[in-house]
Amino acid sequence: MAYKLDAGLGAVVDSDTPLYGGLDEIKLTHGTLKRAEQMAAEFWHADYARFSTGGSTHANQAIILALGQPGQKVAVSRTAHRSVLSALVLADLQPIWMTPDIDEATGFPMGIGLAEVQRALQEKPIAILLTEPGYLGTMSELGPVIAAAHAQSVPVVIDAAWGGHFGFNKDLPKNCLQLGADVLVTSVHKALPGYSASALLLAQGKYINLSRVEQSFETTHTTSPAGAPLASIDGVRALLSLRGEELLAELLLNVNNFKTRVQSYFDLPIFLYTTDFPDGRFDPTKIVLRANQLGTSGVAIENELITYGIRVEMADNDTMVFLATIADDEDDFNLLADRLIPILQKLQSKSRPSVTALSWSIVPQVGTSMRNAYFAETELVAADMAVGRISADLIAPYPPGVAVVAPGEVLTEQIINGLAANKAAGVRIAYATDRTLTKYRVIL
């Protein structure tokens, strides 16, 4: 029907399948979505499952709104995605920040250590919120962390947006529910081949009030969800059930062959490997290139690849992250290697030491609560006048979307100079009111 209005628009819109009046009746008479969600719960061995068309962002917000009462504390990994911080504002929960351990050899975050979790537990949080795996594929040692939290009847909520493929191949880490976590939030459109913005929320009911989760999910989700993304989640569940082991084995083989081929042209190690980290603490499907080992920048490599129509997931001065999925075949990896190797050879220079990126190195100085800052009267001030003032903005290099400064935190010289340096290097700085970073929005 849309072709009557515009052929180009029609080609897009006619492929849309609404849930209501498409996959089911408008009164949900057939219970299609409910049955699909129950099958997902059974497949992931969870008590509860919901499909979201709002990405892991929506699922994070839904679960955080369900955790407790305004003013209560939650322990949060500082490497959390901005959606977690936004949810804390909405729920008026107070973060106890947990900083990651840093790997000395690479400068990369290793996850949250047990000692850091135990420190946070002393402040009586109502939940532990972790991001596993992190953006660079590294993970906390989750077993002891979950056990420590459960010893105090504290639930562990995992934003596993990048770990939807975990648990379905013997050579991959287990997923966090298999390790005893209470909530798993994951995207179905990152490492898995679902529609954009499709996500899955899975929960166990021992330490989580599932009725509250259902209420919060419905409160924050659209009342007109698109059927195609929902159907893609169900399709991915079926695919993992039938062929997950096989497809993930092929992905692992392709990733390993790709790394081996590219690495053979260079003396210093330029990729991350599982052997760089303790057992089970790194996603072996993750392709992380260490540009500093080549004496060039991830941004420079990215710009060269763009001329071939190849885009990467993330690039900054020292690092580049490629996104590999079970939808990629051997030809895709060979093409990337064909393009990448001569670029790296051309740009190669003298290696430089690893430096921990700004997103992983900031220890926040809290001036007021995020919620207070979010609703406060504000003004824009010049960058050189912003040092010592309290930020009204969340500002983050994107990707990965990890806050360098959150609302309510003090803007320091390290933050302002670091953000300026990242922007000058070609990194996208997101969410600042003034995207030029010549001014900062601060509270009065």
C-alpha positions in Angstrom: 0.0 0.0 0.0 2.8 2.4 0.8 4.0 2.0 -2.9 1.0 4.2 -3.8 2.6 7.0 -1.9 6.3 6.6 -2.7 8.2 3.6 -4.2 11.3 4.1 -2.0 9.4 4.5 1.2 7.1 1.6 0.3 10.0 -0.8 -0.2 11.0 -0.1 3.4 7.6 0.2 5.1 6.0 -2.8 3.4 8.6 -5.0 5.1 7.4 -3.9 8.5 5.4 -6.5 10.4 3.5 -5.1 13.4 3.0 -7.3 16.4 -0.6 -6.2 16.8 -2.6 -7.0 13.7 0.4 -8.7 12.1 1.9 -11.5 14.2 -1.1 -11.6 16.6 -4.5 -10.0 17.0 -4.7 -6.5 18.5 -6.0 -8.1 21.8 -3.0 -10.5 21.7 -5.6 -13.3 21.5 -3.1 -15.9 20.3 -0.4 -15.2 22.9 2.3 -15.4 20.2 4.8 -13.1 22.0 4.2 -14.6 25.4 4.9 -18.1 24.1 8.1 -16.9 22.4 9.3 -15.3 25.6 8.5 -18.4 27.6 10.6 -20.5 25.2 13.5 -18.0 25.6 13.2 -18.3 29.4 13.4 -22.1 29.1 16.3 -21.9 26.7 18.4 -19.6 28.9 17.2 -21.4 32.1 15.6 -18.3 33.5 12.4 -17.7 35.4 11.5 -14.7 33.3 12.1 -13.4 29.9 10.9 -10.3 27.9 11.7 -9.2 24.4 12.5 -5.5 23.8 12.5 -3.4 20.7 14.3 -0.6 22.6 17.7 -2.3 22.8 19.7 -3.1 25.9 19.2 0.5 26.8 15.5 -0.1 27.5 16.1 -3.4 29.2 18.7 -1.8 31.5 16.3 1.0 32.4 13.4 -1.5 33.1 15.4 -3.6 35.5 17.0 -0.7 37.4 13.6 0.9 37.9 12.5 -2.4 39.5 15.3 -2.7 42.0 14.3 -0.5 44.9 13.2 2.8 46.3 14.4 6.3 45.5 17.5 7.2 47.5 18.8 3.7 47.9 22.3 2.7 46.9 23.5 0.4 44.1 27.0 -0.7 43.4 27.9 0.1 39.8 30.8 -0.6 37.5 32.3 2.6 36.3 32.6 1.0 32.9 28.7 0.9 32.7 27.0 2.1 29.5 25.3 5.5 29.6 21.9 3.8 29.7 22.7 2.5 33.2 23.5 6.0 34.4 20.4 7.4 32.8 18.3 4.7 34.6 19.9 5.7 37.9 18.6 9.3 37.3 15.1 8.0 36.5 15.0 5.7 39.5 16.8 8.1 41.9 19.2 5.4 43.0 22.6 6.5 44.3 25.7 4.8 42.7 28.6 3.3 44.7 31.2 3.5 41.9 33.4 0.4 41.4 36.6 1.0 39.3 38.0 -1.8 37.2 41.3 -3.5 37.6 43.7 -2.4 34.8 45.9 -4.9 32.9 49.5 -3.6 33.2 50.6 -5.0 29.8 47.8 -3.5 27.7 46.3 -0.7 29.8 42.8 -2.3 29.3 40.2 -2.8 32.0 40.0 -6.3 33.3 36.6 -6.1 35.0 35.7 -5.4 38.6 37.9 -7.2 41.2 36.4 -9.1 44.2 38.1 -6.7 46.6 36.3 -3.8 44.9 32.9 -5.6 45.1 33.5 -6.4 48.8 34.3 -2.8 49.5 31.1 -1.7 47.8 29.0 -4.3 49.7 30.1 -2.7 53.0 27.9 0.3 52.0 24.8 -2.0 51.9 23.8 -1.6 48.2 20.5 -3.2 47.1 22.1 -4.6 44.0 25.4 -5.0 42.1 25.3 -3.7 38.5 28.1 -5.0 36.2 28.9 -4.8 32.5 30.2 -8.2 31.3 31.9 -8.5 29.0 33.3 -5.0 28.7 33.6 -3.2 25.4 37.0 -4.7 24.8 35.9 -8.2 25.5 37.4 -8.5 29.0 35.4 -9.9 32.0 35.4 -9.9 35.8 35.9 -13.2 37.7 32.1 -13.5 38.1 31.8 -16.7 40.2 33.4 -15.2 43.4 31.7 -11.8 42.8 28.3 -13.4 42.5 28.9 -15.6 45.6 30.0 -12.6 47.7 26.9 -10.6 46.7 24.5 -13.6 47.3 26.1 -14.2 50.7 24.4 -10.9 51.6 21.2 -11.6 49.6 22.2 -8.9 47.1 21.2 -9.6 43.5 23.7 -9.3 40.6 22.5 -7.6 37.5 24.6 -8.0 34.3 24.5 -5.8 31.3 25.8 -8.4 28.8 24.9 -6.4 25.7 28.1 -7.7 24.0 27.8 -11.3 25.4 24.6 -12.6 23.8 26.6 -15.5 22.2 28.1 -16.7 25.5 27.2 -20.1 26.9 26.5 -21.8 23.6 29.9 -23.1 22.7 32.4 -25.0 24.9 35.2 -22.6 23.8 33.3 -19.5 24.8 32.8 -18.2 28.4 29.6 -19.2 30.1 26.8 -16.7 30.2 26.2 -15.0 33.5 23.0 -16.9 34.3 25.0 -20.1 34.1 27.4 -18.5 36.6 24.6 -17.7 39.0 23.7 -14.0 38.2 20.2 -12.8 38.7 19.6 -10.7 35.6 21.1 -10.9 32.1 20.4 -8.1 29.7 21.7 -8.6 26.2 21.5 -7.2 22.7 20.4 -9.5 19.9 21.7 -7.2 17.2 25.4 -7.0 18.1 27.3 -10.4 18.2 24.0 -12.1 17.2 22.1 -11.5 13.9 18.8 -10.0 15.2 17.2 -6.7 14.1 18.7 -3.4 15.2 17.4 -2.4 18.7 16.3 -6.0 19.5 17.2 -7.0 23.1 16.5 -9.6 25.7 15.9 -9.3 29.4 16.2 -12.5 31.4 15.8 -12.8 35.2 15.8 -15.3 38.1 13.2 -14.7 40.9 15.2 -15.6 44.1 16.5 -12.1 44.8 14.6 -10.1 42.1 10.9 -9.1 42.4 9.7 -10.3 39.0 6.3 -8.5 39.4 8.2 -5.3 39.7 10.3 -6.1 36.7 7.2 -6.7 34.6 5.7 -3.4 35.8 8.9 -1.5 35.0 9.2 -3.2 31.6 5.7 -2.2 30.5 6.1 1.3 31.9 9.2 2.0 29.8 8.5 0.0 26.6 6.5 1.2 23.7 2.9 0.1 23.5 3.4 -0.4 19.7 6.4 -2.7 19.4 7.5 -3.6 15.9 6.9 -7.3 15.2 9.9 -7.8 13.0 12.5 -7.2 15.7 10.5 -9.3 18.2 10.3 -12.1 15.6 14.1 -11.8 15.0 14.8 -12.4 18.8 12.7 -15.6 18.6 14.5 -16.6 15.4 17.9 -16.1 17.0 16.8 -18.2 20.0 15.8 -21.0 17.6 19.1 -20.6 15.6 21.2 -20.9 18.8 19.2 -23.9 19.9 19.6 -25.7 16.6 23.0 -24.6 15.3 24.6 -22.4 18.0 27.6 -24.7 18.7 28.3 -25.1 15.0 28.0 -21.5 14.0 30.0 -20.2 16.9 32.7 -22.8 16.2 32.9 -21.4 12.6 33.1 -17.9 14.0 36.0 -18.8 16.4 37.8 -20.5 13.5 37.4 -17.5 11.2 38.5 -15.0 13.9 41.6 -17.1 14.8 42.6 -17.6 11.2 42.2 -13.9 10.5 44.3 -12.9 13.5 47.0 -15.4 12.6 47.2 -14.2 9.0 47.4 -10.5 9.9 49.7 -11.1 12.8 52.2 -13.0 10.6 53.2 -9.7 8.9 54.3 -8.0 12.2 56.7 -8.8 15.0 55.0 -7.3 18.0 51.6 -8.8 19.1 48.9 -6.5 17.7 45.7 -8.3 18.8 44.3 -9.4 22.1 44.1 -13.1 22.8 42.6 -15.3 25.4 46.1 -16.2 26.6 46.6 -12.5 27.5 44.1 -12.9 30.4 43.1 -15.5 33.0 41.0 -18.3 31.9 37.4 -17.3 30.9 38.1 -13.6 31.2 38.2 -12.7 27.5 35.8 -13.1 24.6 37.7 -15.1 22.0 35.4 -13.8 19.2 36.5 -10.2 19.9 38.9 -8.6 17.5 40.8 -5.9 19.3 43.8 -4.4 17.5 46.5 -2.6 19.5 47.4 0.3 17.2 50.0 1.6 19.6 52.1 -1.6 18.9 52.3 -0.5 15.3 53.1 3.1 16.2 50.0 4.4 14.5 46.4 5.3 15.7 43.2 3.4 15.4 41.5 6.5 13.9 44.1 6.7 11.1 43.5 3.0 10.3 39.8 3.5 10.4 40.0 6.4 7.9 42.0 4.2 5.5 39.4 1.4 5.8 36.6 3.8 5.1 38.0 4.5 1.7 37.2 0.8 0.9 33.7 1.1 2.4 34.8 -0.8 5.5 33.7 0.5 8.9 34.8 -0.6 12.3 33.0 -0.8 15.6 35.3 1.6 17.5 38.6 3.4 17.0 40.7 5.7 19.3 44.3 6.6 19.5 45.6 3.2 20.7 42.8 0.8 19.9 40.5 -0.5 17.2 37.6 -2.9 17.6 36.1 -4.9 14.8 32.7 -6.5 15.1 32.6 -10.1 14.0 29.4 -12.1 14.1 28.0 -15.5 13.2 26.7 -13.9 10.0 30.2 -13.3 8.7 31.8 -16.0 6.6 35.4 -16.8 5.5 35.2 -14.6 2.5 34.3 -11.6 4.7 37.3 -12.2 6.9 39.6 -12.7 3.9 38.5 -9.4 2.3 39.1 -7.5 5.6 42.6 -9.0 5.9 43.3 -8.2 2.2 42.5 -4.5 2.9 43.9 -4.3 6.4 47.4 -5.7 6.0 48.7 -3.2 3.4 47.2 -0.3 5.5 48.9 -1.5 8.6 52.2 -1.9 6.7 51.9 1.6 5.3 51.1 3.3 8.6 53.5 1.2 10.8 56.0 3.2 12.7 57.8 2.9 16.0 55.7 1.3 18.7 54.7 3.2 21.8 53.7 2.1 25.3 50.1 1.2 26.1 48.2 4.0 27.8 44.9 3.5 29.6 42.2 5.3 27.8 40.3 8.1 29.4 37.1 6.1 29.7 38.8 3.5 31.8 41.0 5.7 34.0 38.8 8.4 35.5 38.0 8.1 39.2 34.9 10.3 39.6 34.6 13.1 42.1 31.0 13.4 43.1 29.7 16.9 43.8 26.0 16.2 44.0 23.6 13.4 43.0 23.1 12.7 39.3 19.4 13.4 39.7 20.0 16.8 41.4 22.4 17.7 38.6 20.0 16.5 35.9 17.2 18.9 37.1 19.4 21.8 38.3 19.6 25.2 36.8 22.6 25.4 34.5 24.9 27.6 32.5 27.5 27.2 29.8 31.0 28.3 30.7 34.2 28.3 28.8 36.3 25.2 29.1 39.1 27.0 31.0 36.5 28.2 33.5 34.8 24.9 33.9 37.5 23.2 36.0 36.2 22.6 39.5 32.6 23.1 38.4 29.9 20.4 38.6 28.9 19.0 35.2 25.3 18.9 34.2 26.1 16.7 31.2 27.1 13.1 30.8 30.0 13.2 28.3 31.6 10.1 26.8 33.7 9.0 23.8 31.3 7.0 21.6 31.8 4.2 21.1 32.0 2.8 23.8 29.6 5.2 25.5 31.3 4.9 28.9 31.0 8.1 30.8 34.2 10.2 31.4 32.0 12.5 33.5 28.4 12.1 34.6 25.9 14.7 35.8 26.8 15.8 39.3 30.5 15.1 39.0 33.3 17.6 39.2 35.0 18.6 36.0 38.8 18.3 36.5 41.7 19.3 34.4 42.3 15.6 33.6 38.7 15.3 32.2 38.7 18.6 30.2 42.2 18.1 28.7 41.6 14.4 28.1 38.3 15.0 26.2 39.9 17.8 24.1 42.8 15.4 23.2 40.4 12.6 22.2 38.4 15.0 20.1 41.6 16.4 18.4 42.6 12.8 17.6 39.4 12.2 15.7 37.3 10.4 18.4 33.6 11.2 18.5 32.7 12.9 21.8 29.0 12.3 22.5 26.2 13.9 24.6 28.0 17.2 25.5 25.7 20.2 25.1 28.5 22.0 23.2 30.0 19.4 20.9 33.0 21.6 20.1 34.0 21.3 23.8 34.8 25.0 24.0 32.1 25.3 26.6 30.7 23.0 29.3 27.2 22.9 30.8 27.6 23.2 34.6 25.1 23.6 37.4 24.6 27.0 39.1 
